[in-house]
Amino acid sequence: MDSKESGITAKFYFAYLSSTQKRDDFTKALIKEILNYDLDRLNYAIDCSSIVVMNFLLINPVFPNIVNYYEFSPYTDYIQSELIESSLDSKKIVSTLQIRLNQLKKNEFDDYFTDESRQTIKFLNDLCEQHANNQSIFLSMVANNINNKFHDVLDEIQSKIKEALYRNYNNVMELYKKPLMKVKNFLSSINMRLMK
């Protein structure tokens, strides 16, 4: 009942029947589930870093089919104010993403990239290239997940840099470990003599 790979789902028709029966609260809940279904699918594409799936889902969402049925017209205020406007990307994350990706490229952190981070960066670059001017509400509604994907790459790079620096630090500290132990043992022996 929850999914049909292309087109309107059974849940959509359930919402349609509910709207014809004037079951407002139930219909609103189903409308929200239909929107969340589209958003969940887009978030899946983002999580998998798949631009092909992302493009398909942006072109073929289920939710816009609601406008084809006048029975949903009493719910336009609910859809507009509570579902769409509250979820839109007010920070313009997608439109500024290319600038942030260019800054990342300029800093030349390639040595710290993993295969997964390279795939993510390619996905984000493809997303910017293909959807920089896309005014889709769906893209705007999943912008935070896109931003989180970018920050995951930054966190991974930061972690790799720290790992490399600590490795050097630990190697240097290893050189001083023996002399420090000798000094510590010497001080202990002096303290023991003074106590006697």
Stockholm file with secondary structure:
# STOCKHOLM 1.0

chainA/1-196         MDSKESGITAKFYFAYLSSTQKRDDFTKALIKEILNYDLDRLNYAIDCSSIVVMNFLLINPVFPNIVNYYEFSPYTDYIQSELIESSLDSKKIVSTLQIRLNQLKKNEFDDYFTDESRQTIKFLNDLCEQHANNQSIFLSMVANNINNKFHDVLDEIQSKIKEALYRNYNNVMELYKKPLMKVKNFLSSINMRLMK
#=GR chainA/1-196 SS CCCCSSSCCHHHHHHHHHHHTTCHHHHHHHHHHHHHHHHHHHHHHHHTTCHHHHHHHHHSCSGGGGGGCGGGGGGHHIIIIIIIGGGSCTTCHHHHHHHHHHHHHHTTCGGGCCHHHHHHHHHHHHHHHHHTTCCCHHHHHTHHHHHHHHHHHHHHHHHHHHHHHHHHHHHHHHHHHHHHHHHHHHHHHHHHHHHC
#=GC SS_cons         CCCCSSSCCHHHHHHHHHHHTTCHHHHHHHHHHHHHHHHHHHHHHHHTTCHHHHHHHHHSCSGGGGGGCGGGGGGHHIIIIIIIGGGSCTTCHHHHHHHHHHHHHHTTCGGGCCHHHHHHHHHHHHHHHHHTTCCCHHHHHTHHHHHHHHHHHHHHHHHHHHHHHHHHHHHHHHHHHHHHHHHHHHHHHHHHHHHC
//
